[in-house]
Amino acid sequence: MTYVPSRIDLALLLVMIVLMAIEVLVFGDLFRSAARGTPRGSRLPSYIYLIVYQWAMTASIAALWIATRRPWSALLLGVPNRWGFGASLALSVAFLVLAAMQRRAIFKRPEISETTRRQILEIEPMAPHTPKERRVWTFVASTAGCCEEVMFRGFLLALFASWVGLIAAVAINVAAFGIFHAYYGWKGILKTGAFGLVMALLALWSASLIPVIILHAGIDLNSGDMAYRVLSK
C-alpha cells in the first residue's frame, strides 16, 4: 500500500491537520460549555462544519489519486483480499446486529440502566437533542464513517507507511485518531485510539476500507440514536 509521496501529499497533510484541529476546538467548546453548566444552543453549525470539511478532504484525496494515477489499492480501495474481506465484513455486520439487538432490549426496559446513562452522558454535549439535529446526525455519522476511514486508514496510513514502514504507521495512525477525538478527554482518547487500532487491523486484513466504513458509520448512527432517544425524553 506504499507509494512515493509528493509535495502535494505534504500540503494535503498540513491542510488536514489544520481542519481537524479546528474540529477538535469546535466540538471541544461544546464539551467545555457543558462542563461549565452553560451548554450552547444548536449543534448544527458544528455538524455542518464536520460534514463539509471531511467530504472536501475526501474529494481532494480522490482527486489526487486520479490526477497522479496511483493505484487505489494504496488507499485500500482496490481489489480486496477475498477471505479477509469476507471475514471483516461478517464481523462488522455481526457487531452491528448485536448492537441493534442490545439497543432494542435496553429500550424495552421500564428504566434506562445507570451504565447506559453514563455512556450516553460521555457524548451528551455533541449528541443530537432535537429532531432536526437527529436528522442531520444521520449525515454526520455517515460522513464520519466514510471520510474518516478514507483519511485515517486510507490516506494517512499509506502516507506514513511510505515514510516509516507499516508497523510504525499503524502506531502513528492509532495515536493520531485518539488525539483527533481529544474533546472526549483522556479516557475518550484511549477508547478511540483502541477503536482506531481495530479499524486499522480489519482494513489491512481485508485490504479494503468497505468493512470498516460500514462498521464505523453503523456505530456512530447507533450511538447518536440511543443518545437522542434518552436525551429527548
Buried (B, 14 or more C-beta within 10 A) or exposed (E): BBBEBEEEBEEBBEBBEEBBEEBBEBBBBBBBBBEEEEBEEEBBEBBEBBBEBBBEBBEBBBEBBEEEEBEEBBBBBEEBBEEBBEBBBEBBBEBBEEBBEEBEEBEEEEEBEEEBEEBBBBBBBBBBBBEEBBEBBBBBBBBBBBBBBBBBBBBBBBBBBBEEEBEEBBBBBBBBBBBBBBBBBEEBBEBBBEBBBBBBBBBBBBBBBBBBBBBBBBBBBBBBBBBBBBBEE
